[in-house]
Amino acid sequence: MHHGALRVLREITIGVPDFSVENYKLCKGCSLGKYTKFPFLASDNRSIGILDLIHIDVSGCMSYVSLGVYEYYVIFIDDYYRRTWIYFLKTKGEAFNCFKEFKSLVEK
């Protein structure tokens, strides 16, 4: 919580220590929370045809398991026209098999 909110909390509850402005020091977590990053530079490297460049991302270990007991997913994005395919995985080890399945699908 922000130090100003902690002062208000101290006034309406019991047991909260004094967080006066004199005792306030900016912590590393607060500094990083306010830190902003610059956007990526625009790239001229775009694919010139369908399926020339595919972006792949494996993500997962979700907080909640799906009804099919899937915890991970792999996503394929075509750079040319941004079409997206997603495959749900039970383990990360299934990602390569999904890639082979995706490759055979798009080659047809």
Sequence and secondary structure as in RCSB ss.txt:
>XXXX:A:sequence
MHHGALRVLREITIGVPDFSVENYKLCKGCSLGKYTKFPFLASDNRSIGILDLIHIDVSGCMSYVSLGVYEYYVI
FIDDYYRRTWIYFLKTKGEAFNCFKEFKSLVEK
>XXXX:A:secstr
  HHHHHHHHHHSSS     GGG    HHHHHHH             SSTTSSEEEEEEE  SS  TT   EEEE
EEETTT  EEEEEESSGGGHHHHHHHHHHHHH 
